[in-house]
C-alpha cells in the first residue's frame, strides 16, 4: 500500500493518500499520527486463519504457502 501525506490544494489542512483512498486532516500532526498508527497495524504480526478440518495450529512465516494439516477426508480432492 502506498501511503503519502500532502497539503490540501486550498492550503488549509492535509491529505493522507492510501492507494486510491484519501482522508483529510486539519493538522500535519494529526495526519502523521494517523499514518504512524496505520503503518504499525499493517506491520503487526497477523495470525494465519484456520480452516475447518485443520488438526493443529501451524505457525507460519511470511511467504510460507504450504497447505495446513488436515484430517483425512476433510479435503478429499487435495489429499492423496
DOMIFI-661806 format. One record per atom (N, C-alpha, C, O): x negated, y negated, z. Coordinates in steps of 0.05 Angstrom, whole numbers. Layout:
REM DOMIFI-661806
<node xx="X" yy="Y" zz="Z"/>
...
***
This chain:
REM DOMIFI-661806
<node xx="-17" yy="23" zz="0"/>
<node xx="0" yy="0" zz="0"/>
<node xx="-18" yy="-25" zz="0"/>
<node xx="-37" yy="-27" zz="16"/>
<node xx="-12" yy="-43" zz="-18"/>
<node xx="-26" yy="-68" zz="-19"/>
<node xx="-12" yy="-88" zz="0"/>
<node xx="12" yy="-93" zz="-4"/>
<node xx="-27" yy="-99" zz="19"/>
<node xx="-16" yy="-119" zz="38"/>
<node xx="-32" yy="-144" zz="35"/>
<node xx="-57" yy="-144" zz="36"/>
<node xx="-18" yy="-167" zz="31"/>
<node xx="-31" yy="-193" zz="26"/>
<node xx="-15" yy="-215" zz="40"/>
<node xx="9" yy="-214" zz="41"/>
<node xx="-29" yy="-236" zz="49"/>
<node xx="-16" yy="-259" zz="61"/>
<node xx="-22" yy="-283" zz="44"/>
<node xx="-45" yy="-288" zz="37"/>
<node xx="-1" yy="-298" zz="36"/>
<node xx="-5" yy="-323" zz="21"/>
<node xx="12" yy="-345" zz="33"/>
<node xx="31" yy="-340" zz="47"/>
<node xx="5" yy="-370" zz="27"/>
<node xx="21" yy="-393" zz="35"/>
<node xx="46" yy="-394" zz="17"/>
<node xx="45" yy="-387" zz="-7"/>
<node xx="68" yy="-403" zz="29"/>
<node xx="93" yy="-407" zz="13"/>
<node xx="87" yy="-429" zz="-8"/>
<node xx="73" yy="-448" zz="-2"/>
<node xx="99" yy="-427" zz="-31"/>
<node xx="95" yy="-447" zz="-52"/>
<node xx="103" yy="-475" zz="-42"/>
<node xx="91" yy="-495" zz="-51"/>
<node xx="122" yy="-477" zz="-24"/>
<node xx="131" yy="-503" zz="-14"/>
<node xx="111" yy="-514" zz="7"/>
<node xx="112" yy="-538" zz="14"/>
<node xx="93" yy="-497" zz="17"/>
<node xx="73" yy="-506" zz="36"/>
<node xx="83" yy="-504" zz="65"/>
<node xx="68" yy="-511" zz="83"/>
<node xx="107" yy="-494" zz="69"/>
<node xx="119" yy="-492" zz="96"/>
<node xx="123" yy="-463" zz="104"/>
<node xx="145" yy="-453" zz="102"/>
<node xx="102" yy="-449" zz="112"/>
<node xx="104" yy="-422" zz="120"/>
<node xx="86" yy="-403" zz="105"/>
<node xx="70" yy="-412" zz="88"/>
<node xx="88" yy="-378" zz="111"/>
<node xx="70" yy="-358" zz="100"/>
<node xx="86" yy="-334" zz="90"/>
<node xx="108" yy="-328" zz="101"/>
<node xx="76" yy="-320" zz="70"/>
<node xx="89" yy="-297" zz="59"/>
<node xx="71" yy="-273" zz="62"/>
<node xx="47" yy="-274" zz="56"/>
<node xx="82" yy="-250" zz="71"/>
<node xx="67" yy="-225" zz="72"/>
<node xx="79" yy="-208" zz="50"/>
<node xx="103" yy="-202" zz="49"/>
<node xx="61" yy="-200" zz="31"/>
<node xx="69" yy="-184" zz="8"/>
<node xx="60" yy="-155" zz="14"/>
<node xx="37" yy="-150" zz="20"/>
<node xx="79" yy="-137" zz="12"/>
<node xx="74" yy="-108" zz="16"/>
<node xx="84" yy="-94" zz="-10"/>
<node xx="107" yy="-88" zz="-12"/>
<node xx="66" yy="-90" zz="-28"/>
<node xx="73" yy="-80" zz="-55"/>
<node xx="95" yy="-98" zz="-66"/>
<node xx="89" yy="-122" zz="-71"/>
<node xx="119" yy="-89" zz="-71"/>
<node xx="140" yy="-105" zz="-83"/>
<node xx="157" yy="-120" zz="-63"/>
<node xx="174" yy="-136" zz="-70"/>
<node xx="153" yy="-115" zz="-37"/>
<node xx="169" yy="-128" zz="-16"/>
<node xx="154" yy="-152" zz="-4"/>
<node xx="130" yy="-151" zz="0"/>
<node xx="169" yy="-174" zz="0"/>
<node xx="157" yy="-198" zz="11"/>
<node xx="174" yy="-207" zz="36"/>
<node xx="198" yy="-207" zz="35"/>
<node xx="159" yy="-214" zz="58"/>
<node xx="172" yy="-223" zz="82"/>
<node xx="160" yy="-250" zz="90"/>
<node xx="136" yy="-253" zz="89"/>
<node xx="177" yy="-270" zz="97"/>
<node xx="168" yy="-296" zz="104"/>
<node xx="164" yy="-300" zz="133"/>
<node xx="178" yy="-288" zz="150"/>
<node xx="144" yy="-316" zz="141"/>
<node xx="138" yy="-323" zz="168"/>
<node xx="133" yy="-353" zz="171"/>
<node xx="124" yy="-366" zz="152"/>
<node xx="139" yy="-364" zz="194"/>
<node xx="136" yy="-393" zz="198"/>
<node xx="107" yy="-401" zz="205"/>
<node xx="100" yy="-424" zz="202"/>
<node xx="91" yy="-382" zz="214"/>
<node xx="64" yy="-388" zz="222"/>
<node xx="45" yy="-367" zz="212"/>
<node xx="52" yy="-344" zz="208"/>
<node xx="20" yy="-375" zz="208"/>
<node xx="-1" yy="-356" zz="199"/>
<node xx="-6" yy="-336" zz="221"/>
<node xx="-11" yy="-312" zz="216"/>
<node xx="-4" yy="-344" zz="247"/>
<node xx="-8" yy="-326" zz="269"/>
<node xx="13" yy="-304" zz="269"/>
<node xx="6" yy="-280" zz="274"/>
<node xx="38" yy="-310" zz="264"/>
<node xx="59" yy="-290" zz="264"/>
<node xx="55" yy="-271" zz="240"/>
<node xx="59" yy="-247" zz="243"/>
<node xx="47" yy="-281" zz="217"/>
<node xx="42" yy="-264" zz="194"/>
<node xx="19" yy="-246" zz="199"/>
<node xx="20" yy="-222" zz="192"/>
<node xx="-2" yy="-256" zz="211"/>
<node xx="-26" yy="-240" zz="217"/>
<node xx="-20" yy="-218" zz="237"/>
<node xx="-29" yy="-196" zz="235"/>
<node xx="-4" yy="-225" zz="258"/>
<node xx="4" yy="-205" zz="278"/>
<node xx="21" yy="-183" zz="265"/>
<node xx="17" yy="-159" zz="272"/>
<node xx="39" yy="-190" zz="247"/>
<node xx="55" yy="-171" zz="234"/>
<node xx="38" yy="-152" zz="217"/>
<node xx="42" yy="-127" zz="218"/>
<node xx="19" yy="-163" zz="202"/>
<node xx="2" yy="-146" zz="185"/>
<node xx="-15" yy="-128" zz="203"/>
<node xx="-20" yy="-105" zz="196"/>
<node xx="-25" yy="-138" zz="225"/>
<node xx="-41" yy="-121" zz="243"/>
<node xx="-25" yy="-98" zz="254"/>
<node xx="-35" yy="-75" zz="255"/>
<node xx="0" yy="-103" zz="262"/>
<node xx="17" yy="-81" zz="272"/>
<node xx="24" yy="-61" zz="250"/>
<node xx="24" yy="-37" zz="255"/>
<node xx="29" yy="-72" zz="226"/>
<node xx="36" yy="-54" zz="204"/>
<node xx="12" yy="-36" zz="197"/>
<node xx="16" yy="-12" zz="193"/>
<node xx="-12" yy="-47" zz="195"/>
<node xx="-36" yy="-31" zz="189"/>
<node xx="-41" yy="-10" zz="211"/>
<node xx="-49" yy="12" zz="205"/>
<node xx="-37" yy="-18" zz="236"/>
<node xx="-41" yy="1" zz="258"/>
<node xx="-21" yy="25" zz="256"/>
<node xx="-29" yy="47" zz="261"/>
<node xx="4" yy="19" zz="248"/>
<node xx="23" yy="40" zz="245"/>
<node xx="17" yy="58" zz="221"/>
<node xx="20" yy="82" zz="222"/>
<node xx="8" yy="46" zz="199"/>
<node xx="1" yy="61" zz="176"/>
<node xx="-23" yy="79" zz="181"/>
<node xx="-23" yy="102" zz="173"/>
<node xx="-43" yy="69" zz="196"/>
<node xx="-68" yy="83" zz="201"/>
<node xx="-65" yy="103" zz="224"/>
<node xx="-83" yy="119" zz="228"/>
<node xx="-43" yy="102" zz="239"/>
<node xx="-40" yy="120" zz="262"/>
<node xx="-37" yy="149" zz="253"/>
<node xx="-26" yy="154" zz="231"/>
<node xx="-46" yy="168" zz="269"/>
<node xx="-42" yy="196" zz="261"/>
<node xx="-12" yy="203" zz="261"/>
<node xx="2" yy="195" zz="279"/>
<node xx="-4" yy="218" zz="242"/>
<node xx="24" yy="227" zz="240"/>
<node xx="24" yy="257" zz="239"/>
<node xx="9" yy="270" zz="225"/>
<node xx="43" yy="270" zz="255"/>
<node xx="45" yy="299" zz="254"/>
<node xx="57" yy="309" zz="228"/>
<node xx="74" yy="295" zz="216"/>
<node xx="47" yy="332" zz="219"/>
<node xx="59" yy="344" zz="195"/>
<node xx="86" yy="355" zz="202"/>
<node xx="90" yy="366" zz="224"/>
<node xx="106" yy="352" zz="185"/>
<node xx="132" yy="364" zz="191"/>
<node xx="131" yy="394" zz="190"/>
<node xx="115" yy="406" zz="177"/>
<node xx="149" yy="406" zz="205"/>
<node xx="151" yy="435" zz="205"/>
<node xx="175" yy="444" zz="188"/>
<node xx="194" yy="428" zz="184"/>
<node xx="174" yy="468" zz="178"/>
<node xx="195" yy="479" zz="161"/>
<node xx="209" yy="501" zz="176"/>
<node xx="198" yy="513" zz="193"/>
<node xx="235" yy="505" zz="169"/>
<node xx="249" yy="528" zz="180"/>
<node xx="233" yy="554" zz="174"/>
<node xx="225" yy="557" zz="151"/>
<node xx="230" yy="571" zz="193"/>
<node xx="216" yy="596" zz="189"/>
<node xx="186" yy="593" zz="195"/>
<node xx="172" yy="614" zz="193"/>
<node xx="176" yy="570" zz="202"/>
<node xx="148" yy="567" zz="208"/>
<node xx="143" yy="580" zz="235"/>
<node xx="157" yy="574" zz="254"/>
<node xx="122" yy="597" zz="237"/>
<node xx="118" yy="612" zz="261"/>
<node xx="102" yy="596" zz="282"/>
<node xx="104" yy="603" zz="306"/>
<node xx="86" yy="577" zz="274"/>
<node xx="70" yy="562" zz="294"/>
<node xx="64" yy="535" zz="283"/>
<node xx="65" yy="529" zz="259"/>
<node xx="58" yy="517" zz="302"/>
<node xx="49" yy="490" zz="294"/>
<node xx="20" yy="492" zz="285"/>
<node xx="3" yy="498" zz="302"/>
<node xx="14" yy="487" zz="260"/>
<node xx="-13" yy="489" zz="250"/>
<node xx="-24" yy="462" zz="247"/>
<node xx="-14" yy="446" zz="231"/>
<node xx="-46" yy="455" zz="262"/>
<node xx="-58" yy="429" zz="259"/>
<node xx="-70" yy="427" zz="231"/>
<node xx="-83" yy="446" zz="221"/>
<node xx="-66" yy="404" zz="218"/>
<node xx="-77" yy="400" zz="191"/>
<node xx="-92" yy="374" zz="191"/>
<node xx="-88" yy="356" zz="207"/>
<node xx="-110" yy="372" zz="171"/>
<node xx="-125" yy="348" zz="167"/>
<node xx="-116" yy="334" zz="142"/>
<node xx="-102" yy="346" zz="126"/>
<node xx="-123" yy="309" zz="139"/>
<node xx="-116" yy="294" zz="115"/>
<node xx="-126" yy="309" zz="91"/>
<node xx="-150" yy="317" zz="90"/>
<node xx="-110" yy="312" zz="71"/>
<node xx="-118" yy="326" zz="46"/>
<node xx="-113" yy="356" zz="47"/>
<node xx="-117" yy="369" zz="26"/>
<node xx="-105" yy="367" zz="70"/>
<node xx="-100" yy="396" zz="72"/>
<node xx="-73" yy="402" zz="59"/>
<node xx="-53" yy="393" zz="70"/>
<node xx="-73" yy="416" zz="37"/>
<node xx="-48" yy="422" zz="23"/>
<node xx="-40" yy="451" zz="25"/>
<node xx="-24" yy="461" zz="9"/>
<node xx="-51" yy="465" zz="45"/>
<node xx="-44" yy="494" zz="47"/>
<node xx="-16" yy="497" zz="58"/>
<node xx="-6" yy="479" zz="72"/>
<node xx="-3" yy="518" zz="50"/>
<node xx="24" yy="523" zz="58"/>
<node xx="25" yy="531" zz="88"/>
<node xx="6" yy="543" zz="98"/>
<node xx="47" yy="524" zz="102"/>
<node xx="49" yy="531" zz="130"/>
<node xx="53" yy="561" zz="133"/>
<node xx="62" yy="575" zz="115"/>
<node xx="46" yy="572" zz="157"/>
<node xx="51" yy="600" zz="162"/>
<node xx="81" yy="605" zz="165"/>
<node xx="95" yy="589" zz="178"/>
<node xx="91" yy="626" zz="152"/>
<node xx="119" yy="631" zz="153"/>
<node xx="125" yy="660" zz="161"/>
<node xx="107" yy="678" zz="159"/>
<node xx="149" yy="665" zz="171"/>
<node xx="158" yy="692" zz="176"/>
<node xx="162" yy="707" zz="150"/>
<node xx="167" yy="695" zz="129"/>
<node xx="159" yy="733" zz="151"/>
<node xx="163" yy="749" zz="126"/>
<node xx="193" yy="746" zz="119"/>
<node xx="211" yy="751" zz="136"/>
<node xx="198" yy="739" zz="94"/>
<node xx="225" yy="736" zz="85"/>
<node xx="236" yy="707" zz="87"/>
<node xx="258" yy="701" zz="77"/>
<node xx="221" yy="689" zz="100"/>
<node xx="231" yy="662" zz="102"/>
<node xx="231" yy="647" zz="76"/>
<node xx="249" yy="632" zz="70"/>
<node xx="211" yy="652" zz="59"/>
<node xx="209" yy="641" zz="32"/>
<node xx="203" yy="663" zz="13"/>
<node xx="180" yy="666" zz="5"/>
<node xx="223" yy="679" zz="6"/>
<node xx="217" yy="704" zz="-10"/>
<node xx="203" yy="699" zz="-36"/>
<node xx="188" yy="716" zz="-45"/>
<node xx="207" yy="676" zz="-49"/>
<node xx="193" yy="671" zz="-74"/>
<node xx="164" yy="664" zz="-71"/>
<node xx="149" yy="665" zz="-91"/>
<node xx="156" yy="656" zz="-47"/>
<node xx="129" yy="647" zz="-43"/>
<node xx="111" yy="668" zz="-30"/>
<node xx="86" yy="667" zz="-34"/>
<node xx="122" yy="686" zz="-15"/>
<node xx="106" yy="707" zz="-2"/>
<node xx="102" yy="731" zz="-19"/>
<node xx="120" yy="739" zz="-34"/>
<node xx="79" yy="743" zz="-17"/>
<node xx="73" yy="768" zz="-33"/>
<node xx="68" yy="790" zz="-14"/>
<node xx="63" yy="813" zz="-23"/>
***
